[in-house]
Amino acid sequence: DGELISQEDLGALTEQVRPVAEAMPDHPTEFELITAVAMLYFRQCRCDIVVLEVGLGGGLDASNVIDVPAAVITAMGMDHAAILGPTLADIAAAKAGIIKPGGAVVSCGGCPEADDVIRRRCREQGAALTEVDFTRLQVRRMDLTGTELDFTPYQELRLPLVGLYQSRNAAVAITAVEVLRQKGWNISDEALRQGLSAVRWPGRLEVLRQADPVILRDGAHNESGAAALSGSLEGLVTGRLVILIGMMKDKDVRHAISKTLPLADRVYTVEPLDNPRAMPSDELAALAGEYCADVRS
């Protein structure tokens, strides 16, 4: 209900998980421990609805221990390829692992290589697949204050998010609501509108300041995410563009920065603190210099 877990509840549930984890010969990862604590907390709170995002991939992820009334697969991109596999079909196969027998699936679609995998998995599991119909979507306006859109038959929906891709994300969310309604969930049009108008997405084209100067924060770290960022920046930002950037060295750094840094008038590279995966700022600056003439480390 929009509130973080309390420190007291977090501590008590962690102590409940701890002896079980320590008795396991194959000790759980940090993410697996957090997932276990979260599941206990959801049960303790008797949650009616949980929106649960997988950690990595899907099929072998710790979050995939539960049954789901609706599995939602969003836009597909190349990420975690070293673990999930080198092709979009491999990544789609991992994501399709969340599809359960007889379940309902909402897929963003639009990627033939991945769509074939997801459709095949749905047939194998006897799951009902709904692919989002983007012909229903029309963006009325997008600026630094947010986005207004129609998604037939819903008119004049308001999102306090910027980014050309956020209207498509909204279409996926609305389609998921429609599928839940078909399964008997009572979600009103007004609740749908209120949910969209109240959504927050920290770190994804987040507007920290709207003028003098405009300041945006974004966590894009792969080629598809960076492409989505650059496509939106060109419609949102006028005048000089200065980019402050730090990267993890195990990401596809070159492809990511190739999408964004050519837009910049100046680039400052930094090194994320206290992280062994951080790319040194001077190494990042050397790469950045291939895409922007004014780079400072």
C-alpha positions as CSV (number, residue, x, y, z in Angstrom):
1,D,0.0,0.0,0.0
2,G,2.8,2.4,-0.9
3,E,4.7,1.9,2.4
4,L,8.2,0.4,2.9
5,I,8.6,-2.5,5.2
6,S,9.5,-1.3,8.8
7,Q,13.0,-1.9,10.2
8,E,11.4,-3.9,12.9
9,D,9.6,-6.3,10.6
10,L,12.6,-6.6,8.3
11,G,14.8,-7.5,11.2
12,A,12.4,-10.0,12.7
13,L,11.8,-11.8,9.3
14,T,15.5,-11.8,8.5
15,E,16.1,-13.6,11.8
16,Q,13.4,-16.1,10.9
17,V,15.1,-16.9,7.6
18,R,18.7,-16.8,8.9
19,P,18.9,-20.2,10.7
20,V,17.3,-22.0,7.7
21,A,19.8,-20.3,5.3
22,E,22.8,-21.1,7.4
23,A,21.8,-24.8,7.6
24,M,21.8,-25.1,3.8
25,P,25.0,-26.6,2.3
26,D,24.5,-24.4,-0.8
27,H,24.2,-21.0,0.9
28,P,21.5,-18.7,-0.7
29,T,22.6,-15.6,-2.5
30,E,21.7,-12.1,-1.2
31,F,18.8,-11.9,-3.7
32,E,17.5,-15.3,-2.7
33,L,17.5,-14.3,1.0
34,I,15.7,-11.0,0.2
35,T,13.1,-12.9,-1.8
36,A,12.5,-15.3,1.1
37,V,12.0,-12.4,3.5
38,A,9.7,-10.7,1.0
39,M,7.5,-13.8,0.6
40,L,7.2,-14.1,4.4
41,Y,6.3,-10.5,4.7
42,F,3.6,-10.7,1.9
43,R,2.1,-13.6,3.7
44,Q,2.2,-11.9,7.1
45,C,0.5,-8.8,5.6
46,R,-2.1,-11.0,3.9
47,C,-1.6,-9.1,0.6
48,D,-4.4,-9.3,-1.9
49,I,-2.2,-8.4,-4.9
50,V,1.6,-8.6,-5.2
51,V,3.4,-7.2,-8.3
52,L,6.5,-9.3,-8.3
53,E,9.4,-8.5,-10.6
54,V,11.9,-11.3,-11.4
55,G,15.5,-10.7,-10.6
56,L,17.2,-12.2,-13.6
57,G,15.6,-14.0,-16.5
58,G,12.6,-15.9,-15.0
59,G,12.7,-19.6,-15.2
60,L,15.5,-20.2,-12.8
61,D,14.9,-17.0,-10.7
62,A,14.2,-17.2,-7.0
63,S,11.0,-15.4,-7.5
64,N,9.6,-18.1,-9.7
65,V,8.5,-20.4,-6.8
66,I,5.0,-19.0,-6.8
67,D,1.9,-19.5,-9.0
68,V,0.7,-16.4,-10.8
69,P,-2.7,-15.3,-12.0
70,A,-1.1,-13.3,-14.8
71,A,2.5,-13.4,-16.0
72,V,3.6,-10.2,-17.8
73,I,6.5,-10.1,-20.2
74,T,7.6,-6.6,-21.2
75,A,9.8,-5.3,-24.0
76,M,12.7,-7.7,-24.9
77,G,16.3,-6.6,-25.0
78,M,19.8,-8.0,-24.8
79,D,20.8,-8.0,-21.1
80,H,22.5,-10.5,-18.8
81,A,23.5,-12.3,-22.0
82,A,26.5,-14.0,-20.3
83,I,24.1,-15.9,-18.1
84,L,20.8,-16.1,-20.1
85,G,22.4,-16.7,-23.5
86,P,23.7,-14.8,-26.5
87,T,20.4,-14.4,-28.5
88,L,17.0,-12.9,-28.0
89,A,15.5,-16.3,-28.3
90,D,17.7,-17.5,-25.4
91,I,16.6,-14.6,-23.3
92,A,13.0,-15.1,-24.2
93,A,13.2,-18.7,-23.2
94,A,14.5,-17.7,-19.8
95,K,11.7,-15.1,-19.4
96,A,9.1,-17.6,-20.6
97,G,10.0,-19.8,-17.7
98,I,7.5,-17.8,-15.5
99,I,4.6,-19.1,-17.7
100,K,2.7,-21.7,-15.6
101,P,0.3,-24.5,-16.8
102,G,-3.1,-23.1,-17.5
103,G,-2.0,-19.6,-16.6
104,A,-2.6,-16.2,-18.3
105,V,0.2,-14.4,-20.1
106,V,0.4,-10.8,-21.3
107,S,3.3,-10.1,-23.7
108,C,4.5,-6.8,-25.1
109,G,5.4,-8.5,-28.4
110,G,7.0,-6.8,-31.3
111,C,10.1,-9.0,-31.4
112,P,9.6,-11.9,-33.8
113,E,12.5,-14.0,-32.5
114,A,11.2,-13.7,-28.9
115,D,7.5,-13.9,-29.8
116,D,7.9,-17.3,-31.4
117,V,9.5,-18.7,-28.2
118,I,6.8,-17.2,-25.9
119,R,3.9,-18.5,-28.1
120,R,5.4,-22.0,-28.2
121,R,5.8,-22.0,-24.4
122,C,2.2,-20.9,-24.0
123,R,1.0,-23.7,-26.2
124,E,3.1,-26.3,-24.3
125,Q,1.7,-25.1,-21.0
126,G,-1.8,-24.5,-22.1
127,A,-1.6,-20.9,-21.1
128,A,-3.8,-18.2,-22.5
129,L,-1.6,-15.6,-24.3
130,T,-2.6,-11.9,-24.9
131,E,-0.3,-9.8,-27.0
132,V,-0.7,-6.1,-26.5
133,D,-2.6,-4.4,-29.3
134,F,-0.7,-1.1,-29.8
135,T,-3.0,0.1,-32.5
136,R,-5.3,1.1,-29.5
137,L,-2.6,3.5,-28.3
138,Q,-2.4,7.2,-29.1
139,V,-0.1,9.7,-27.3
140,R,-1.8,13.0,-27.0
141,R,1.1,14.9,-25.4
142,M,4.5,14.3,-23.7
143,D,6.7,16.9,-22.0
144,L,8.7,17.3,-18.8
145,T,5.5,17.2,-16.7
146,G,4.4,13.8,-17.9
147,T,2.4,12.1,-20.7
148,E,-1.3,12.1,-21.7
149,L,-2.6,9.2,-23.8
150,D,-5.6,7.3,-25.1
151,F,-5.8,3.5,-25.1
152,T,-9.1,2.6,-26.6
153,P,-11.6,2.6,-25.1
154,Y,-9.9,4.6,-22.3
155,Q,-9.5,8.3,-23.1
156,E,-7.3,11.1,-21.7
157,L,-5.2,8.9,-19.3
158,R,-2.5,10.8,-17.4
159,L,1.0,9.5,-16.6
160,P,3.4,11.5,-14.5
161,L,6.3,9.8,-16.4
162,V,8.3,11.0,-19.4
163,G,9.8,8.9,-22.1
164,L,8.3,7.8,-25.4
165,Y,8.4,4.2,-24.2
166,Q,6.3,4.9,-21.0
167,S,3.1,5.1,-23.0
168,R,3.8,1.6,-24.3
169,N,4.5,0.4,-20.8
170,A,1.2,1.8,-19.7
171,A,-0.5,-0.1,-22.6
172,V,1.1,-3.3,-21.2
173,A,-0.2,-2.5,-17.7
174,I,-3.7,-1.7,-18.9
175,T,-3.8,-5.0,-20.9
176,A,-2.7,-6.9,-17.8
177,V,-5.6,-5.3,-15.8
178,E,-8.0,-6.4,-18.6
179,V,-6.8,-9.9,-18.3
180,L,-7.2,-9.9,-14.5
181,R,-10.7,-8.7,-15.0
182,Q,-11.4,-11.6,-17.2
183,K,-10.2,-13.9,-14.4
184,G,-12.7,-12.3,-12.0
185,W,-10.7,-9.5,-10.4
186,N,-12.7,-6.4,-9.6
187,I,-10.6,-3.5,-10.9
188,S,-12.6,-0.4,-11.8
189,D,-11.8,2.1,-14.6
190,E,-11.4,4.7,-11.9
191,A,-8.8,2.6,-10.1
192,L,-7.0,2.1,-13.4
193,R,-6.9,5.9,-13.9
194,Q,-5.8,6.6,-10.4
195,G,-3.1,3.9,-10.6
196,L,-1.6,5.4,-13.8
197,S,-1.8,9.0,-12.5
198,A,0.0,8.0,-9.2
199,V,2.8,5.8,-10.6
200,R,6.4,6.7,-9.8
201,W,9.5,5.3,-11.5
202,P,12.7,6.5,-9.8
203,G,15.8,6.4,-12.0
204,R,14.0,6.0,-15.3
205,L,14.0,9.4,-17.1
206,E,13.2,10.8,-13.7
207,V,12.8,14.6,-13.8
208,L,14.7,16.1,-10.9
209,R,14.4,19.6,-12.1
210,Q,12.2,21.0,-14.9
211,A,14.1,24.2,-15.7
212,D,17.3,26.3,-15.3
213,P,18.7,23.8,-15.9
214,V,16.6,20.7,-16.7
215,I,18.1,17.8,-14.7
216,L,17.1,14.2,-15.6
217,R,18.3,10.9,-14.1
218,D,18.2,7.6,-15.9
219,G,19.7,4.1,-15.3
220,A,19.8,2.8,-18.8
221,H,22.7,0.3,-19.0
222,N,22.2,-1.8,-22.1
223,E,21.8,-1.0,-25.8
224,S,18.0,-1.2,-25.9
225,G,17.6,0.9,-22.7
226,A,20.0,3.5,-24.0
227,A,18.2,3.6,-27.4
228,A,14.9,4.2,-25.6
229,L,16.6,7.0,-23.5
230,S,18.2,8.7,-26.5
231,G,14.9,8.6,-28.5
232,S,13.1,10.4,-25.7
233,L,15.9,12.9,-25.0
234,E,15.7,14.3,-28.5
235,G,12.0,15.1,-27.9
236,L,12.4,16.5,-24.4
237,V,15.6,18.5,-24.2
238,T,16.6,21.6,-26.2
239,G,19.8,23.5,-26.0
240,R,23.1,22.2,-24.6
241,L,23.1,18.6,-23.3
242,V,25.7,17.6,-20.6
243,I,25.8,14.0,-19.6
244,L,27.3,12.7,-16.3
245,I,27.8,8.9,-16.6
246,G,29.2,6.0,-14.7
247,M,29.0,2.3,-15.9
248,M,29.6,-1.2,-14.6
249,K,32.4,-2.8,-16.6
250,D,30.4,-6.1,-17.0
251,K,27.7,-4.3,-19.0
252,D,27.7,-3.8,-22.8
253,V,29.3,-0.4,-22.3
254,R,30.2,0.4,-25.9
255,H,26.8,-0.3,-27.4
256,A,25.0,1.5,-24.5
257,I,27.1,4.7,-24.8
258,S,27.0,4.7,-28.6
259,K,23.2,5.4,-28.4
260,T,23.4,8.4,-25.9
261,L,26.7,10.1,-25.9
262,P,26.6,11.4,-29.6
263,L,23.7,13.6,-28.4
264,A,25.9,15.3,-25.8
265,D,27.8,18.6,-26.0
266,R,29.9,17.5,-23.1
267,V,30.4,14.3,-21.1
268,Y,31.7,13.8,-17.6
269,T,32.7,10.3,-16.6
270,V,32.6,9.1,-13.0
271,E,33.3,5.8,-11.2
272,P,30.5,4.3,-9.1
273,L,31.7,4.1,-5.5
274,D,32.4,0.9,-3.5
275,N,31.5,-1.5,-6.2
276,P,34.0,-4.1,-7.6
277,R,32.1,-4.1,-10.9
278,A,32.6,-0.3,-11.5
279,M,34.4,0.8,-14.6
280,P,37.2,3.3,-13.9
281,S,36.3,6.8,-15.0
282,D,39.4,7.1,-17.2
283,E,38.6,3.9,-19.1
284,L,35.1,5.1,-19.6
285,A,36.3,8.4,-20.8
286,A,38.6,6.8,-23.4
287,L,35.5,5.0,-24.8
288,A,33.3,8.1,-24.5
289,G,35.8,10.1,-26.6
290,E,34.8,8.1,-29.6
291,Y,31.3,9.5,-29.4
292,C,31.7,13.0,-28.0
293,A,34.4,15.6,-28.7
294,D,34.3,17.1,-25.2
295,V,34.9,14.4,-22.5
296,R,36.2,15.0,-19.0
297,S,37.0,12.4,-16.4
